Amino acid sequence: MSITIDSTVGEWVVERPGLARVFEKLGIDYCCGGKKPLADVCRERGLDPATVSALLTADNGDPKEDALDVANLSLSALADHIEQTHHAYLKSELPRLQPLVERIANRHADKNPRVVELPGMFAAFREELEMHMVKEERILFPLIRQIEQNKQDASVGCGISNPIRVMEEEHQHAGDALAKMSELTDGFQTPPLACNTYRAVMHSLAQLEADMHRHVHKENNVLFPRALAAF
């Protein structure tokens, strides 16, 4: 695929996954907002489209991300990859982070009163994501695998449009929650003289946000459109 300034942000990252790092630096949403043309996003953010396009074309991105060509995986293999990589990460990281987030809220509220909101927000984020993964693993992903196995049976594909719409709405909820948590912590920054736990939690939340962006991009911009296009 030939990508241009008129290609969607998601298409840029599908073509060159390593560019996700560049979009992160530019503050451009390539997952939930990945269906917008890059030119439109640049105009909305007051960025020069030609400059951004040149920057993306020149940047080599992240070789580790480029190593996995998700656009050419089968639907089943991509669903497996998402479960084994991103779902596995969330199932380990969310319960690990919950008590740590609560600890820094208890110990650092005097230095940053806004962090008292963080545990409740993280708990709601965690609860929705855990239910979200259950729905994908038990309902949507098995349907997508069945579509690939029964390409001639159109009835198999009729039941995925609504689940996909719901999953995309929940992705937006998760993105909004992460944006709010970032706002409460000034972009997951560590205040001066913060303890090691605070530093570790902020680093982990930043990593969680970056992984969620890659995770949602693979579903919203690759897996779901290809599954819908199968019929």
N, C-alpha and C positions, 0 to 999 in steps of 0.2 A: 504494500500500500504506500502511495506517495502522500506524505503529510505536508500540509501547507498551513499558513496562518488562518485559513478558513476551516481547517480540520478542527474537530472538537478536542478539548483538552484530554478527554479520555482516549481518543485515537492516538494522540501523541505518545501517551504512556503505554498503550497497547503495542505500538510500533517499537518503542524504545523504553522498556520498563525502568531502566536506570535513570531516566529523566525525572522520576518521581522525586528524587532528592532536590533537583533544581526547582521544581514547582513548590516543594516545601519551603525552600529559602525565599521564594518570591511571594509566598503566602497565597498561592493560587490553589483552589480546591479542585483536585483532579478525580475525586471519588464520587461523592454525592453530586457535585457540580460538574462532573466530567462530560455531560452531554452538551455543554455550551461550546460554541466555536471559540477558539483561542482569541481571535480578533475581538469578539464581543467582550470577553472577560478582560482583556487589556483595556478596552475603552471604559468599562465599568470601574476599573481600578486606577485609571489615570496613567496607565503604562503605555509606552510607545510600542505598538505591535511589531514593527520592523526590528526594533532593538531586542525585544523578547524572543522573536523568531530566530534572530542571528545568534543570540546567547544559547538557545536550545540546540540549534544546529551545530554550534561549535563545541558544546560541552559533551564530554564522553559519558556522562552519567555515572551510574554505579555498576561496575562490571559484574558484581555478585547478583544484582537484580536482572541484568541483561542475560545472564547465563540460563535463566529459565524462560523459555518462550511460551508463555501461557496462551498466546493467541493460537498456537498450533497444537495444543493438547486436545485430546478428545474431551467431550463433555464429562464423561465419567472420570477421566484422569484429573481434570481440573477440579471437579467436586472433591475427589480424594485428596488432592493437594491442599485445598482450602481447609478441609477437616483436619488433615494430619499436621498442617503448618500453623494456620491462624487460629483455628478452633482449639487445638491442643495448647497453644500459647496462652489463650484467654482462660482456659480451664485451669491452668496452673497459676497464672499471674493475678487474676482477679481475687481469688481467696487469699493469696499471699499479701496483696497490697491493702486489703480492707483494714486489718488491725493496725497497720503502719500508718495509714491515713488518719485513723482515729487517734493514734498516739500523738502525731504532730499537731493535730487540732487541739488536743488537751494541753499540750506543753507549750505551744507557740501562739496561742490566741492573744496573749498580752502584747506580742510584737506585731502580729498581723491579724486583727479581729476577723478579717474576711475568711480565714481558713476554718472557722467554726462551721461554715456552711459545707465544707468539703466532704465530711463523712456521709452525710445524708444524700448528697448529690452522687457521690461515688456508689453508695449502696443501691440507689435507684438505677443507676447506669448498669451496675453489675447484674441486678435482678433481671432487667429487660434483656440484656445481652445473653444471659444464660438461658432464658426462655426462647430467645431468638434462635440460638444454636440448636436447641431441641427441635424446634419446628423445621429448621433446615435439614437436620440430619435424619429426622423420622418421616418427614412429609415431602418437602420440596426436592431435596437432592435425590431421593429414590425415584421420584417422578421423572426428573431430568435424566437419570440413568436409564430408565425404562423407555423414554423417548428415543434415546440413542439406539437401544436394542430393537425397537419396534417402529422403524422409520415409516413403514407403510401404513401403520395403524393411526389414523388421524385422531381417533377418539382419545388416545393416550395424551396428546398434546393439548387437548381442550381444557384440562384442569389446572394449568400452571399460571395463567395470566393473573388471576386474583392473588394466589400466594406470592408471586413475584412482586406485585404492587405493594402488598403488605410488608414484605421484607425490605423493599426500598424505602418505605415510610419509616420503618424501624431503624434503618441505617441513618436516615436523616435525624431521627431523635438522638441516636448515639453520637452523631457528629455535633449536634447542638449542645449536648451535655459535656462533651470534651472541650468544646469552645468556651463554655461557661467556666469549667474547671481551670482552663488556661487563663481566663480573665481574672479569676479569683487569686491566682498565684503569679500574676504578671508574666505569663508565658512560661510557667513552670520554672521560674527563676528562684535561686536560693538567696535569701537575705543574708547580709553580713553577720558573721559569728553564729550562723546556724549550726546545729549539731549534725553529726554524720548521718543520722537517721533521716533528717529533713532533706539533706542533700541526696541521699539514695532514693527517697520517695519521689522527689522532683524529677530526678533522672529517669526513674522507672515510668512515671506518668508521661514524660516526653516520648519515651520509647513506645509506650502503649498507644499514644496518639498516632505516631508514625506508622506503626504496624496496622492500626485500624484503617488508616488511609489506604494502604496497599491492599488490605483485605477487602474493603468495600469496593475499591476500584476493580478488582478481579471479578467480583460478583456483578456489580452494576453495569460495568462497561465491557465485560467479556462473556462471562457465563450466562447471565440472564438474556442478553440480546441474541446470543447464538441459540439458546434453547427455544426462545420465541420464534426465531427464524427457521427452525427445523421443519415447520409445517406451513 
